[in-house]
Amino acid sequence: MISWKRALLPVALLSLLLLGLLTACAGPQSTQNPAGTATQDPPAPQLTQATHGILDTTGTVPQSFIAQLQSRSDDVQAHGFQIAVVFFNNLAGDPHQFATNVFNTNGIGFKDTNNGVLFVLYLQKPGTDGHAPWLSYITGGGISGSLPDTLMDDYAQSTFVPARAQGQWQQGLLAFYDKVYAAEQDPGIAQQWQTQHPQPTPGASPANTTSFPNTIVIIIFVCLGIVGWLVLSAFVAARRRENFFYTAFRLLGRFLFVLAILSRSTRGGSSPGRGGSGSWGGGGRSPSSGGDV
């Protein structure tokens, strides 16, 4: 009995040692760098009232510059809009898609007007012209009239990009921010800009050519769904010896019921990202509009 206990003790100690090593190794792997790296995306941060919609996850942006952005953000929100700015170091994935996720996670803008704007800067990532930082800008789905993507791109190219090339990206960001806010307040600015910069006449518009195949695909899927519903109804009716029409409408009713439950659960799942207690966004959404420079 004594020899058995002596043999068991080293095994128990070795097991505890292995467990400790596994815990220590698993700890660093499970943590995400909040500022992101070239090999790992950062987690989507939560903007709060305390941040005023401005958040530096890197801890390297001067506080005086953050204060200027926060002052602007408070003024923008007092006039019924929201313009947020978030700073990261880098990321591994697509910058624009990640910025869109940050926008929708925080619900930037107000739900009834969807008038939010988000600037995301990746300080260690070179932009499209080779100069850092990379800037992604996202606009809410309700302000495409005041801030069309073409206007946003023109603003970025005339303010942020040249300032960044001269090593003065902070001044360029402030100038870009101010132009966007002015256009948000006055939709006539976008109308005047579009008059001065007319788009090519849609002789063979790419939008029309892409929507046509999409419509055909939708029609094909609808037809396949109807055929599948009728075949399944016929099979179930024959097996249960029921009236075909009774079976068909019963299956359709069950399908619609399940679809309604899934729709409600999806809405409920997305609502926490649109502003909980102390959150800053008001429920805005973006279809990934905007651009990158």
Buried (B, 14 or more C-beta within 10 A) or exposed (E): EEEEEEEEEEEEEEEEEEEEEEEEEEEEEEEEBBBBBEEEBBBBBBBBEEBBBBBBBBEEBEEEBBEBBBEBBEEBBEEEBBBBBBBBBBBEEEBBEBBBBBBBBBBBBBBEBBBBBBBBBBBBBEBEEEBBBBBBBBBBBBBBEBBBEBBBBBBBBBBBBBBBBEEEBBBBBBBBBBBBBEBBBEEEBBEEBBEEEEEEEEEEEEEEEEEEEEEEEEEEEEEEEEEEBEEBBEEBBEEEEBEEEEBBEBBEEEEEEEEEEEEEEEEEEEEEBBBEEEBBBBBBBBEBBBBBB
